[in-house]
Amino acid sequence: MSQSQPIKADVVLANPAPLGLFGFGMTTILLNLANAGVYPLGSSVLSMGIFFGGFAQIVAGLLEFRKGNTFGMTAFLSYGFFWESFVFIFILPGISGLSGFPPTNTALGYYLFFWGIFTLLMFIGTLRINGALMVVFGTLTILFFLLAAGFWSNMGTTFGQFTGYEGVLCGLTAVYTAIANVLNEVYGKSVLPLWPRKA
């Protein structure tokens, strides 16, 4: 009598990219409205950074790992932990025993500068993916370098507002890319273009 073979079912996995892009985009918009002077930086922005900007992108990155997408895994896990670390930079000095370690403008500038370098390197990868992601990573690279310059040189309110609005633009491009992914899958056609790159 032959031994029965287990039946292997193909597992269809959802696309985690919209979750990560929404988490990144909406949190970036909130933070940069504060940078632009629309409202002060407060707990609403920091909470968004911890949960939607941070945890949601980490979840998306782990799901991209499951799908075998190295670029998506690297991007979402990195920026998810960026948001976690960014929030903790501001809240750790308020914790008993750590009050003697407040961030300096010079250190914050280097922190953001190296994230700019990382983003620039990731931007190279988008040249083989699609135009929408090219704009997201391109505007994010500029944003990190502008933020670093702001901390290093104290350029004033006008420069801060300009940087904030550039950051809002970056966040909006991420939100656009997220909803384009969702709607294109739901309708089974290109409702909102992503401008895929040819290999």
N, C-alpha and C positions, 0 to 999 in steps of 0.2 A: 504494500500500500504506500503510495507516494505521500511525502510530507507536504502539507499545504504551505503556500508562500504568503507572507503578509502583503496586504494590499497597500500600496503607497499612493496617497492622495496628494495632488499638487496643492500647495498652500498659496493662496493669493493674499499678498500683503498690501495694506493700504499705503499710500504715499505720505510719509511723515513730514515732507518738506513744508507744506502749508502751515502746519502747527508751529514749526520752528521759525518760519518767516514771519508769521503773525506775532509770535512772542518777541522776536527781535524788533520788528518794525514798529509795533505799537509802543513798546517800551522806549525805543529810540525817539519817537515823536514826543512822548511825555517829557523825557529828560531834556530834550532840546528846546521845547517850549519854555522850560524853566531857564535854560541857558540864554534864550532870547529875551528874557525879562517879562514874559507873560504872567508868571506867578513864581513865587519862591520855591526852591527845592524843598520838598517835604516828604512826609511818610507815604503819601500816595505814590510818589515816584519810586521811592526806595522799596516799598512793598511790591510794586509792579516788577521792579528789577529782580527781586528775590524769586518770585513765583512764576510770572509769565515770561519775563526776559531770561531768567535763570533756569528754573526747573523744567519749564516747557521745552526749552531748547536742548537741555540735557536728555530728556525723554526722546525728543526727535532724533538726536544724535545716536542714541542707543538703538533706535529702530532703523536708522540708516545703516548701522553696523550689521543688523540682522539681514538687511537687504543686500549687503555687500557693496554699498556705496561709500568708498573711501573719502571722497571729497565732502559729501554731505555729513558723514560721521565726524570728520575733522572740524568742519566749520561749525556745526551746531554744538558739539561738545565744547569746543574752544570758546565760542561766544557765550554759551550758557554759563561756563565758569568765569568768563570775563564779568558778566553781570553780578554773579555772586561775590567775586573779589572786589568789584567796584563798590558795591553797597557796603561791604565789610570795612573798606578803607575809611568810610565815614562813621560807621557805628562802633568800631572797635575802640577808638580813643575814649568813648563814653563808658566803656566797661571798667569796672574797678580793677585796678592793677595795671591797666594798659593806657592810662591817661597820659603817660609820659612819652607816647609814641604817635603824636599827631602827624598827618601827612604834610610834607613841605611842598611848595609849588614846584621846586626843582625836581623832586622825586615823582610827583604826579605827572610832570611834563615828560619825563623819561618813560614812565609807565605807559602813557598814551602813545608816545613815539614808537615804542617797540610793538604795540598793538597795531600801529600804522604799518610798520614793516611787515608784520605777519599778514595783515590784510592785503598789502600790495602783492605779496607772494601768492596768496590765495586768488587774487584777481587774475593772475596768469592762467590759473586753471579754468576760469570762467570763459576764456577765449575759445574753448572747445565745447562749451555747454550751450549757453544762449545769451542773447543780447540783454534780456531783463536782468539776469544775474550780473552781467558785466557792469550795468549801471549801478546796481546795489553795491557791489564791492568797490567800484570806482569812486562813488560818492562817499562811501565809508572810509576809504583810504584818505581822501581829502579831509574828512571830518576829524579823524584821529590826529593828523598832522596840524590842523588848525587848532584843535584843543591843546595839543602839546605846546604850540607856539604861544597860545594865550597864557598858559601857566608859566612859561619861561620868561615872557617879556612884559606881562601885565599891560596889554595893549589898550585896555579901556572898554567902555560900555559899547561903543559902536562896533568894535571888532567882535565882542562877545555876542552881540545880537546877530551879526552876519553869520558867525559860526553856528549859532543856534538855529537859524533858518536853513542853513545848509544841512544841518542834522535832521531837521524836519523833512526836508526833501529826500534825504537818504531813507528815513523811516517810511515815507510814503511809497518809495519805489519798492521796498520790501513788502509792504502791504499789497501793492498792485501785483507783485509776482506771486504772492500767496493766493490771492483770490483768483488769479488767472489759472493757477494749477487746479484749484477746486472746481471752478466753473467749466474749464475745458474737459475735465474728467466726467463731471456730471452730465454735460450735454454731448459728450463724445465727439466734440469738434473744437476747433480753435475759436472760442468766443472772444477771448482777450489774447492777443498775440504775445508770445514769449521770444520770438525771433531766434529759433534754434540755429546753432552754428553748424556748418557742413564740415564733416571730418576731412 
